Every structure is written in C-alpha cells, then in structure tokens.
Amino acid sequence: MIRFATSVRIDRPPERVFAALADPETYPRWNSAVRRVTPIAGDAGRFRMERDLPSGPAANLLEILDARPPEEIVIRASEGPTPFTYRYRLQAVDGGTELSLEAEVELEGLASRLGPVAQLAVRRGVDENFARLTRALE
C-alpha cells in the first residue's frame, strides 16, 4: 500500500471543481488512464471504470463513498487491479479552489516490489491528471 498527498490550485469556484469530481463520467476528459466510466443501472453511486494501465486494460468498480458538496468527496476503486481510495478536499481560496488529495493505492505484483519507484510513478500520474483537470476547468 502506498499513501501520498498532493494539491493544486484551480481558478474556479469549489462548486465547479466539485462537480467535475462528483461526476465520474467526466473522468476520461482529465484522467489519462480512464477510458470510460459507466453507471451501474439501479445502483446509485457505483460505476464501472475502464482504464489503460502500464500492465494493460483494466476494469474496476468505482464507488462514491462520501460526498459533502462542495467541500469533500471520497471515491474508491475496487474489484480490479490497483485498487485505490482518494479523498478529495476543496477549499475556497482567493476566488479559486485549493484541491487537495489524500491517496491510498494498493499495488500488485511487480509494482508492489518496486516500492518507492511505483509510488513516484503513481504520484506523477496524479499530478499530471490534476494539471489536465485544471486546464479542462479553466
């Protein structure tokens, strides 16, 4: 298990940033690994997420565990490779939003044996996705 935190400032109000995080179907627009997210019929807050990982195509169950607009949202990906829990916190700052993330990622196989290298790669990917989210919203 790897844990890390990161943050970004986005020049948009928290409500707008929260809306992007709370709608998993928008993730392919700003998360480079996500190809498609589809709601699970009759199961509010649960989605099927298809991703392209370095190890190949992958699918996860994605759940919104907690949502307190526009201050916090917690998502969990499970039932697939690299399960993770992301806790996003949003704070209004000077007309924009400070978006912070506390991440817990479970790695399998070779990735789990690479330790710090894998953690650096995951964090770099998250930071790149934050940059893409910023561009998409601004």
Long-range contacts (C-beta under 8 A, 24 or more apart in sequence): 1-104, 1-105, 1-106, 1-107, 2-103, 2-104, 2-105, 2-107, 2-118, 2-119, 2-122, 3-102, 3-103, 3-104, 3-105, 4-103, 4-119, 4-122, 4-123, 4-126, 5-100, 5-101, 5-102, 5-103, 6-100, 6-101, 6-103, 6-123, 6-126, 6-127, 6-130, 7-98, 7-99, 7-100, 7-101, 8-98, 8-99, 8-127, 8-130, 8-131, 8-133, 8-134, 9-93, 9-96, 9-97, 9-98, 9-99, 10-96, 10-97, 10-99, 10-133, 10-134, 10-137, 10-138, 11-95, 11-96, 11-138, 12-96, 12-97, 12-137, 12-138, 13-70, 13-92, 13-95, 13-96, 13-97, 14-70, 14-71, 14-90, 14-91, 14-92, 14-97, 15-69, 15-70, 16-97, 16-137, 17-70, 17-90, 17-97, 17-99, 17-133, 17-137, 18-69, 18-70, 18-71, 18-73, 18-90, 20-133, 20-136, 20-137, 21-73, 21-75, 21-88, 21-90, 22-64, 22-67, 22-69, 22-73, 24-49, 24-62, 24-64, 24-75, 29-132, 29-136, 30-129, 30-132, 30-133, 30-135, 30-136, 31-129, 31-132, 31-133, 32-125, 32-128, 32-129, 32-132, 33-125, 33-129, 37-62, 49-77, 53-81, 53-82, 55-81, 55-109, 55-111, 58-82, 81-108, 82-106, 82-107, 82-108, 82-111, 99-130, 99-133, 101-126, 101-130
